[in-house]
Amino acid sequence: MGYRYAREALESLVHCYYKERDIGGVLNCVTDDIFWIGTESFDCANGTDELRQLLEKDLEKFPNPFQIKVEEPIVQKLNDATAMFTVSGHQIEIPNMTLGLNVRATICIRNTETGWLVCNVHVSVPNTELEKYILEKKLDETRKKEQVLMASIPGGVAIYRAKKNGRFATDYISEGLARMCGYTVEEFMEYLKEDALVNVVSEDIPMVEKSVRKALEENVPISISYRIYSKDKKKILIQSDANIMFMEQLGEDDVAILYAVHTLVSDEKKKTAKEQKRYRDIFNMLGTACWEWSVEDGYYNSDKYNDYAISGEDQNAIWEDSKYLKYIHPED
């Protein structure tokens, strides 16, 4: 059944093809001898059966509706029984969807015995626009896969930008990390956006800064344990392992970009840390000199260490200058 006016047939076709992606609706707008040229080479159909196949193929490639703003069509009345319209449009900006796709179609509409129906269509998308659409669609799929992968990592993932002013701006927080601390991703991101150190226990900040600085200077991965706060201000002991992302673009104020995986420290390690603190407190109470060192945790010295140091050098100076090996007996 045709339409009373050619303009009605045009609007119906544009709505069904672009906005609804409705094959049945498109076929109701066209004549039996419809000739349709698509967006690719040799992409054409003669008659409704071939058009159905062409549209099915088209929907496989672009299944989502085109949320476009259609401009006023250019009308050319060829004769009393035929009118030609040129329709163009532009993708409306919608968050998280492909943007910037231009579309154009030349549509001939014929006045038949049952009313106005579309008899000829030439759909065109500039090649560069089509390539952009496909590439951005693939990029969206890649991003979704990355999010699934990050969500599957035990603990939580974050991406930080180490700044020249000493801050650690946050670029990304996974749902796992936010959940670990009792936040939503949006809440935690807003809190840590300017500086991730605001959520680190103040006594642990110097150790974190020093470990990161040393790793950046030596160009090695970062592996440290420290305490952060949950949303209800409980202290949480976490293990952070981070790598430098060399392929990312540094900003003017950036020193490095870090990809970090955060995991909760096991009960066994918590118990070890608690026992270690107890012995350290005893050494300090007795005024005994003590110096501990491990590959994982770095070094620690008791309050009285420098008072008893045989070398006569400050322990921090020894460590920073890597002089410690000369104070160890060669046989050891």
C-alpha positions as CSV (number, residue, x, y, z in Angstrom):
1,M,0.0,0.0,0.0
2,G,1.5,3.3,-1.1
3,Y,1.5,6.7,0.6
4,R,-0.7,9.7,-0.1
5,Y,2.3,12.0,-0.6
6,A,5.8,11.4,-1.9
7,R,7.2,13.2,1.2
8,E,5.4,10.6,3.5
9,A,7.1,7.7,1.6
10,L,10.5,9.4,1.9
11,E,10.1,10.0,5.7
12,S,8.9,6.5,6.2
13,L,11.9,5.0,4.3
14,V,14.4,7.2,6.2
15,H,12.9,6.2,9.5
16,C,12.8,2.5,8.8
17,Y,16.2,2.3,7.2
18,Y,18.3,4.6,9.4
19,K,16.6,5.0,12.7
20,E,14.8,1.6,13.1
21,R,17.0,-0.7,11.0
22,D,13.7,-2.4,10.1
23,I,13.9,-4.6,7.0
24,G,10.1,-5.2,6.8
25,G,9.4,-1.5,7.2
26,V,11.8,-0.7,4.3
27,L,10.2,-3.3,2.0
28,N,6.7,-1.8,2.7
29,C,8.0,1.6,1.4
30,V,9.3,0.3,-2.0
31,T,8.0,-0.9,-5.3
32,D,8.3,-4.5,-6.4
33,D,10.9,-3.5,-9.1
34,I,13.0,-1.4,-6.6
35,F,16.6,-0.8,-7.7
36,W,18.9,-0.1,-4.7
37,I,22.6,0.8,-4.7
38,G,24.4,0.3,-1.3
39,T,27.5,1.7,0.2
40,E,30.1,-0.8,-1.2
41,S,31.3,-1.8,-4.7
42,F,28.8,-4.2,-6.5
43,D,26.4,-3.7,-3.5
44,C,23.1,-3.4,-5.4
45,A,19.7,-5.1,-5.5
46,N,17.1,-5.4,-8.2
47,G,13.6,-6.3,-6.8
48,T,12.4,-6.9,-3.3
49,D,14.0,-10.4,-2.9
50,E,17.5,-9.1,-3.7
51,L,16.9,-6.0,-1.5
52,R,16.0,-8.2,1.5
53,Q,19.3,-10.1,1.1
54,L,21.2,-6.8,0.7
55,L,19.6,-5.3,3.8
56,E,20.3,-8.4,5.9
57,K,24.0,-8.2,4.9
58,D,23.9,-4.5,5.8
59,L,22.4,-5.1,9.2
60,E,25.1,-7.7,10.0
61,K,27.7,-5.0,9.5
62,F,25.8,-2.1,11.1
63,P,23.2,-3.6,13.4
64,N,22.6,-0.5,15.6
65,P,20.2,2.3,14.7
66,F,21.8,5.5,13.2
67,Q,20.9,8.2,15.6
68,I,21.1,10.9,12.9
69,K,19.8,14.3,12.4
70,V,18.4,14.5,8.9
71,E,18.8,17.8,7.0
72,E,16.0,19.2,4.9
73,P,15.9,17.1,1.7
74,I,16.6,18.6,-1.7
75,V,13.5,18.0,-3.9
76,Q,13.5,17.6,-7.7
77,K,10.2,16.9,-9.3
78,L,11.0,15.0,-12.4
79,N,7.3,14.8,-13.6
80,D,3.8,14.4,-12.2
81,A,4.4,10.8,-11.4
82,T,8.1,10.9,-10.2
83,A,10.0,12.9,-7.6
84,M,13.6,12.7,-6.6
85,F,14.9,13.6,-3.1
86,T,18.5,14.0,-1.9
87,V,18.7,13.4,1.9
88,S,21.8,13.9,4.0
89,G,22.4,13.6,7.7
90,H,25.0,13.5,10.5
91,Q,25.3,11.2,13.5
92,I,24.1,12.9,16.7
93,E,26.7,12.9,19.5
94,I,25.8,10.2,22.0
95,P,28.1,9.1,24.8
96,N,30.0,5.8,24.2
97,M,28.8,5.5,20.6
98,T,30.5,6.1,17.3
99,L,30.3,9.7,16.3
100,G,30.8,11.8,13.2
101,L,29.3,9.6,10.6
102,N,27.9,11.4,7.6
103,V,25.2,9.8,5.5
104,R,23.7,10.6,2.1
105,A,21.0,9.1,0.0
106,T,19.4,9.9,-3.4
107,I,15.8,8.6,-3.4
108,C,13.3,8.4,-6.4
109,I,9.7,8.0,-5.5
110,R,7.0,7.0,-8.0
111,N,3.2,7.5,-7.9
112,T,1.8,4.1,-8.4
113,E,-1.9,2.8,-8.5
114,T,-1.8,2.3,-4.7
115,G,0.1,5.5,-3.8
116,W,3.6,6.9,-3.7
117,L,6.4,4.3,-3.3
118,V,10.2,4.4,-3.5
119,C,11.5,3.0,-6.7
120,N,15.2,3.8,-6.7
121,V,17.7,4.4,-3.9
122,H,21.4,5.2,-3.9
123,V,22.8,5.1,-0.4
124,S,26.3,6.6,0.0
125,V,28.7,7.0,2.9
126,P,32.1,8.7,2.1
127,N,34.8,6.1,2.2
128,T,36.8,7.9,4.9
129,E,33.6,8.1,7.1
130,L,32.8,4.5,6.6
131,E,36.4,3.4,7.5
132,K,36.2,5.7,10.6
133,Y,32.9,4.1,11.7
134,I,34.3,0.6,11.3
135,L,37.6,1.4,13.1
136,E,35.8,3.1,16.0
137,K,33.4,0.1,16.3
138,K,36.4,-2.2,16.5
139,L,38.0,0.1,19.1
140,D,34.8,0.0,21.2
141,E,34.9,-3.9,21.1
142,T,38.6,-3.8,22.1
143,R,37.9,-1.5,25.0
144,K,35.1,-3.9,26.2
145,K,37.5,-6.8,26.0
146,E,40.1,-4.9,28.0
147,Q,37.6,-4.0,30.7
148,V,36.6,-7.7,31.0
149,L,40.2,-8.7,31.2
150,M,41.0,-6.1,33.8
151,A,37.9,-7.1,35.8
152,S,39.2,-10.7,35.9
153,I,42.5,-9.8,37.5
154,P,42.5,-10.6,41.2
155,G,42.5,-7.5,43.4
156,G,42.3,-4.3,41.4
157,V,44.0,-2.4,38.6
158,A,44.8,1.3,38.4
159,I,46.7,3.6,36.0
160,Y,48.6,6.5,37.5
161,R,50.5,9.4,36.1
162,A,53.6,10.3,38.3
163,K,53.8,14.1,38.2
164,K,56.8,16.4,38.5
165,N,55.2,18.0,41.6
166,G,55.2,14.6,43.4
167,R,51.6,13.8,42.9
168,F,50.1,10.6,41.4
169,A,47.1,11.6,39.2
170,T,44.7,8.7,38.6
171,D,43.7,7.9,35.0
172,Y,41.8,4.6,35.6
173,I,40.5,2.5,38.4
174,S,39.0,-0.9,38.0
175,E,35.8,-2.0,39.6
176,G,37.7,-4.6,41.7
177,L,40.0,-1.9,43.2
178,A,37.0,0.4,44.0
179,R,35.1,-2.5,45.6
180,M,38.2,-3.5,47.6
181,C,38.0,-0.1,49.4
182,G,34.2,0.1,49.6
183,Y,33.6,2.7,46.9
184,T,31.9,2.8,43.5
185,V,34.3,3.4,40.6
186,E,32.9,6.9,40.1
187,E,33.4,7.8,43.8
188,F,36.9,6.4,44.1
189,M,38.0,8.0,40.8
190,E,36.8,11.4,41.9
191,Y,38.6,11.0,45.2
192,L,41.9,9.9,43.7
193,K,41.7,11.9,40.5
194,E,44.3,14.6,41.5
195,D,46.5,12.5,43.8
196,A,46.3,8.8,44.7
197,L,48.5,9.4,47.8
198,V,45.5,11.1,49.6
199,N,44.3,7.6,50.4
200,V,47.6,6.2,51.6
201,V,48.2,6.1,55.4
202,S,50.4,9.1,56.1
203,E,53.2,7.1,57.8
204,D,53.6,5.0,54.7
205,I,53.7,7.8,52.1
206,P,57.5,8.5,52.4
207,M,58.2,4.8,51.8
208,V,55.9,4.7,48.8
209,E,57.4,7.8,47.3
210,K,61.0,6.6,47.8
211,S,60.2,3.1,46.4
212,V,58.6,4.6,43.3
213,R,61.4,7.1,42.8
214,K,64.1,4.5,43.1
215,A,62.2,2.2,40.6
216,L,61.9,5.0,38.1
217,E,65.5,5.9,38.4
218,E,66.6,2.3,37.8
219,N,63.9,1.6,35.3
220,V,62.6,-1.5,37.1
221,P,59.2,-2.8,38.2
222,I,57.7,-1.5,41.5
223,S,56.7,-4.0,44.2
224,I,55.7,-2.6,47.6
225,S,53.4,-3.3,50.5
226,Y,51.7,-0.3,52.3
227,R,48.4,0.7,53.9
228,I,45.5,2.5,52.4
229,Y,42.1,3.6,53.8
230,S,38.7,2.0,53.0
231,K,35.7,4.2,52.7
232,D,34.8,3.8,56.3
233,K,38.5,4.8,57.2
234,K,39.7,1.3,58.2
235,K,43.4,0.6,57.3
236,I,43.9,-2.0,54.6
237,L,47.3,-3.6,53.9
238,I,47.8,-4.1,50.2
239,Q,50.6,-5.3,47.9
240,S,51.1,-3.1,44.8
241,D,53.0,-4.3,41.7
242,A,53.5,-1.7,39.0
243,N,55.2,-1.4,35.6
244,I,56.1,1.7,33.6
245,M,54.0,2.1,30.5
246,F,56.6,3.2,27.9
247,M,54.2,3.2,24.9
248,E,51.8,5.8,26.4
249,Q,52.1,9.5,25.7
250,L,53.5,11.6,28.5
251,G,52.0,15.0,29.3
252,E,54.0,18.1,29.9
253,D,53.9,17.6,33.7
254,D,54.3,13.8,33.7
255,V,57.4,11.9,34.8
256,A,56.0,8.4,34.1
257,I,52.7,6.4,33.6
258,L,52.3,3.4,35.9
259,Y,50.1,0.3,35.4
260,A,49.5,-1.1,38.9
261,V,47.9,-4.2,40.2
262,H,46.8,-4.0,43.8
263,T,46.0,-7.1,45.9
264,L,45.1,-7.6,49.5
265,V,48.0,-8.9,51.6
266,S,47.4,-12.4,52.9
267,D,46.7,-13.2,56.6
268,E,50.1,-15.0,56.8
269,K,52.0,-11.9,55.6
270,K,49.9,-9.7,58.0
271,K,50.9,-12.1,60.9
272,T,54.6,-11.9,59.8
273,A,54.4,-8.1,59.7
274,K,52.8,-8.0,63.1
275,E,55.6,-10.2,64.6
276,Q,58.2,-8.1,62.9
277,K,56.8,-4.9,64.4
278,R,56.8,-6.5,67.8
279,Y,60.5,-7.4,67.6
280,R,61.3,-4.0,66.3
281,D,59.6,-2.4,69.2
282,I,61.5,-4.6,71.6
283,F,64.9,-3.7,69.9
284,N,64.0,0.0,70.2
285,M,62.9,-0.3,73.8
286,L,66.2,-2.1,74.7
287,G,68.2,0.5,72.8
288,T,69.7,-2.3,70.6
289,A,71.1,-1.6,67.1
290,C,69.4,-3.5,64.4
291,W,69.4,-3.3,60.6
292,E,67.1,-5.5,58.4
293,W,67.1,-5.8,54.7
294,S,65.1,-7.8,52.2
295,V,64.7,-7.8,48.4
296,E,61.0,-7.3,48.7
297,D,60.7,-4.8,51.6
298,G,63.9,-2.9,51.3
299,Y,65.7,-1.9,54.5
300,Y,64.9,-0.9,58.1
301,N,67.0,0.2,61.0
302,S,66.2,0.6,64.7
303,D,66.4,3.9,66.4
304,K,69.8,3.2,67.9
305,Y,71.5,1.9,64.7
306,N,73.5,5.0,63.9
307,D,74.7,5.3,67.5
308,Y,76.4,1.8,67.2
309,A,77.4,1.9,63.5
310,I,81.0,0.6,63.3
311,S,81.5,2.2,59.9
312,G,80.8,5.6,61.3
313,E,78.7,6.4,58.2
314,D,75.0,7.2,58.3
315,Q,73.0,4.1,57.4
316,N,70.9,6.0,54.8
317,A,74.0,7.3,53.1
318,I,75.4,3.7,52.9
319,W,72.2,2.4,51.3
320,E,71.7,5.3,48.9
321,D,75.2,5.1,47.5
322,S,75.2,1.3,47.4
323,K,78.2,1.1,49.6
324,Y,76.8,-1.7,51.8
325,L,78.7,-4.5,50.0
326,K,82.1,-3.2,51.1
327,Y,81.0,-3.6,54.8
328,I,80.2,-7.3,54.3
329,H,83.0,-9.9,54.7
330,P,84.0,-11.3,51.2
331,E,83.4,-14.9,52.3
332,D,79.8,-14.0,53.2
